């Protein structure tokens, strides 16, 4: 376990300097958050490039320089506000109320300043066009960034309506005709409304992705809890009655022994018999838990993966296969399903079972592998993959190790190269070696991983190829 952890750390360091590795190691919600955050950062650059720089080129170094500086300052403030508002949305900081008010006041002041320049600035078609673009861009960017920090939709609508009404109302004191004032209000309403809608939708999408990821982890934990409850019920059914009988007969034997009655020996013999029977029944329960049934494991794998949001297809039937072959392949299915859930970010998984040329072949293939050096599937690339031959050393799978319970949120591969033993591929290696089976595991394509287990069938098994 320690070797696997050290190797995992070395692999992470090895790819930390590459942007592709940094991106692939992120979870799906983290990727969506990064995309959303950098999109709003990019909007600041778009504001400068689309509204500030054209003003400098069309109006000249005088008024154009002031307009460009105005847009750059507003874009920087809007970007900072958007970043902190997104942090508040994810619960990492308090709501930036003062920053939102500051952005609102600055946005309105810059918009009014643009109208003043349009009224009293140089008279040319290029100047009016540049000032009009700055006016619309500042209002849209300000409203959109502020909408990120407002959770109530009614307040967002009030924010957009306030900007539109203010833009139209300010036009009258500047001596603009009514039609021009109405046009300013409509421009502010459309621009601010579109940007605010984009912000609200982005926050909703980001929150939805995080909630879906939490629901997926909850389903996996519930599956583990349900399996534990089932095992606990089986043990209770086996031991509950027998322990009660042992307790009563032991008390009776004590009382008979105190009275010097010979029946005490008979009662203790009965206690011994019940205890031995209880031991046998407990072994049966544990054996039934440790000896996986292939049909049950195939159905369980499809159910668990589907519940976790992974498109899982299962083909083939285990009918007619020998019991030891079914048990070994059942553990392969259980281990593979566990690792698809625990590692990587799979969107699909295909499980196939077929009899071919006197052997039964089980394949498990999934996507979502976290790239070279990561652990994204049945066993991450670089782990103990390749062909696993019978007779090679490996550790046994014990109850409670990987292969039964799914622990969401854990990281790391099954068995790393250079490790010694373990409960993943090494445990499967030992189980398959007992039936002369082989195991192949390795990456497929850009982000896929494939595990193939093959076991030769006895000649007298009667299973058709």
C-alpha positions, 0 to 999 in steps of 0.5 A: 500500500505504501509502495503504491502511494509512493509510486502514485506521487512519483507519477503525479510529479512526473506529469505535473508540468504538463498542462494536459496532465493537469487537466486530466487529473481534474474531476468533471466538476473541477473541469466545469468550474475551471472552464466557467471561471476562465470564460468569465476571465476571457470576457474581460479581455473581450471587453477590452478588445471589442470596445476599448481598442476600437475606440482608441483607433476611431477617436484618436489618442485624446478621447480615445485614450480616455475611453480605452482606459475607462474600459480597461479599468472596468474590465479588470474590476468586473473580472475580479468581481466575477472571480470572487462571486464564483468563490462565493457560489462554491461556498469558499468565501463570503458574498462580496457585497461591497465589491458588487456595489462598487462595480455597480456604481463604477459601471453606471458612472462609466456609462454616464461618462461615455454618454457625456463624451458622446454629447460633448466630445468630437463630432464624427461618425466614428466617435459616436460609434465608438462611444456607443460601443463603450456604453453598451459594453460597460453596461453588459459586462457590469450587469453580467459580473454582478449577476454572478454574485446574486442568488435571487433571480428577481434581484437579477431581473431588478438589476437588469431593469435598473441599468436599462431604466437608468441608461434611458433616464440619464439621457434626458438631462444631457439633452438627448431626444426621446428616441435616442434615450429610448434607444439607450435604454433598449441597448442597455436592457438587451446587452445587460440582460443577455450577459446576466442570463449567461451568468445565471445559467453558468452558475446553475450549470456549475452547481448542477454538475457538483450536485450530480457528482455528490449524488453519484458518490452517495449512490456508491456509498449506499451500495456499500452500506446495503452490502454491509447490511445484507452481510450483517443480516445473514450473520444475525440470522445464523448466529442470533438463534444459536447464541440464544440457545447456547446461552440458555443451555449454558445457564441450565448446565450451570444450575444442574452442575450446582445441584450435582445432576448428571444431566449437566454433561448432556446439556454441555454436549448439546452446547458443544454441538450447537457451537460447532454447527454455528461455526459451520454456518458462519463458514458457509455465509463467509464462503458464499460472500467470498465465492462470487457468483458470475451471473450475480456479479454481472447483473450487479456490475450493470446495476451499480455502474448504471446507478453511478451514471455510467453507460454499462452494457453486459453481453454473454451468459455464464450458464453451464460454466464450472463453479470454480470458473464462475467464482474466479471470473466473478471476482474479476467482474467485482474488482473491475467494477470497483475500480471503474467507480473509484478511479478515472471518470468513466462515461461508458463501460462494456462487459463481455463474456464469451466461450471461444476455442475451448476457453471462456473470455471475459473482457471489461473495457471502459473510457475516462482513464486519467491519462498516462500515469493516472489511474482511470480504469480497471488498473491505470496505465503503468500499473501491473498490466500486461499478461499475467500468467499462472503461477506468478506471485501475488497476494490473496484478496481478503474480505474488506479489501478492494473487490467488495466495497466501493469507497468513493473519493479514494485515489490510487491505482490497483497495483503499481509497477514495482509494488509487491502484492496487493488486493487488485490485479495481484489478487486476481492473478492468484485466483486465476492461477488456481484455474490456469487462467491468464489476465491481460490489462492495458490502455486502449486508445486515447483514454480507454482501458481494457482488461481481458481474463481467459480461462481454459475450460475442461474438455468434459465441461459440455459448454458450447464454443 
